[in-house]
Amino acid sequence: MLRLLLFFPIILLSQEIFMLPDEADTLMHTYNSDIKKAKKEVLILTPFIDEYILTRTLKKLSKKNVSIIIITKASPAQDNKVSYVSLFKNISVFTLPALKTVSLNGSFICIDDKRSYAISGVLSQKKLKEVYSFGIYKKGKCAYLFTTLLQRSKPY
């Protein structure tokens, strides 16, 4: 119930809502094309990245001196592409220590502190097609959400 109350204002103020699994392709294409347009920074909070197109986009952005910060769950699995992208310059990866009461389930992307995506799942088109969830797109400031998370995170 608390989660619904926290997301309710975001849903009311959102510009677009993606219903998954039906619109998983549209959501992945939309936020990947927005990430390509980033000029300054991309902030990603996700338990898992398993999307080749996204990792390729992040790799290209890192060469253009766009700062990329990824916060993920502790000890990523071997097939998690976060380990791969952490090798490139301008990409910083942080892990959140396991919390007893809270688990990291959804994903949040903030692009240049102007555009944000909240997804109730991991960044994997295949996995988003398997579960019923949602994605929300919103314009406006979003980087402030990462301040507290970065303070509690550890470098990967």
Helices and strands as residue ranges (DSSP letters): H 2-13, E 16-20, H 24-36, E 41-45, H 52-63, E 67-73, H 82-85, E 91-96, E 107-111, E 115-119, H 125-130, E 133-139, H 144-152, E 154-155
